[in-house]
Amino acid sequence: MKKFLAISTALISQALFVSPVLASVTPPNKTGGNISDINGIYRSFANIMNWIFSFAIIIAVILIIGGGLSYMTNAGDEKKGSAAKQKIIYGFVGVAIVLGAWIIVRVIANYLGVSIYQPR
């Protein structure tokens, strides 16, 4: 349980502190850079959330791959095998949480009647 809390804390802190910085690096495009109206604010928020979700998915996939590699190289050790299985499970739980949060953001945006998709 302590490992789960440590991993969760690390993922959440990375998502909250690193991803907004990465999102601010992207240049504003012609349709989404204007925040003078409510749709522009929602689009900017959606852009930041997309960066956070993308970063969290990448971390979860790295966790799944790392757990798979640990599982393959455990050399028959039961403790290493169960720790690797836990990493894989935590990775899949992370993916499920991120996808659920992404769906919630999209449902709320649709409920509010705002367009958060930027036309290309």
N, C-alpha and C positions, 0 to 999 in steps of 0.2 A: 504494500500500500504506500510505503514511503517513496518507492521508486516512481509510482504512478503520480503522486503529488509533485515530485521533483520534475518529472517530464512535463506534466500539465503546466506547472508554473513557468518552466522554461519556454514552452510553446506560446503561452499567453503573453509573456513579457516580450518575446520576440515579435509577436504579431502586433502588440500595442506600440512598441517603441521603434522598431526597425522599419516596418512596412510603411507607416506614414511618411517617413523620411524618403524612402524609395519612391513613394507615390508623388512626392513633391518635386522629384527630379524630372518627371515626364513633362515634356513641353505641352502647353495647352493647345488643343486642336481648335479648329474654326467653329465647331458646333458646341463643344462642351466647356470652353474656357470662360464663358460669360456667366458670372454668378449674380447678375443684376436682377434676375427673377427667381421664383421659387423652384422652377424646373432646373435651372442651372445649379442651384445649391444641391438639389437632390442628385443631379448627375455627378457633381463633384464628390458628394458623399458616396455614391455608388462606385465611382472610380477608385476611391480610397479603399472601400470594402472589397472590391475585386482584387486589389493588390494584397490585402491582408489574407483573403481566402486563398489566393494563389500561393502565397508564401507558406501558409499553414499546410496546404496540400503537399507542397514540395517537401516540407519537413516530415510529414507523415509517411510519404513514399520512401524517403531516405531511412526512416525508422523501420519500415517494413523490409526494405532491402538489407539493412544492417542486421535485423533479426534473422532473416533467411540465411545470410552468410554465417552468422554465429551458429545457427542450428546445423548447418552443413559441416562446420568445422569443430563441433563440440567433442569429437573423438570418443563418443560413448559416455561422456560425463553427464549424469542425470541433472545436476544442478545447472550446468551450462545450457543443457537442452531446455529445461523449464524456463530459464531466464530468457532464452531466445524466443520461445513461444510467447512469453509475456510481451516482449518487444513487438512481435508481430500483431498480437491482439491489441496492444495500445495504439499501434499504427492504424489499424482498421477502425478502432473506436474514434480516433482523431479524424479520420476521413469522414466517418458518419456524422460527427458533430459539426464539422465544417460544412458539409453538404446541407445538413439541417439548418444551420444558421443562414446559409446562402438562400435556401428556399424561403425562410422566414422573411428575410429582407425583401425578396422579390414579391412575396404575397402582400406585405405591408405597403410596398410601393404601388402595387396594383390596386389595393384597397383605397389608398389616398388619391388615386387617379393621376399620378404623375408618371411621366415618361423618363425612365432612368437609362434607357438604351440610347446610345449615341449613334446617329446615322453616319455611315461611312461615306 
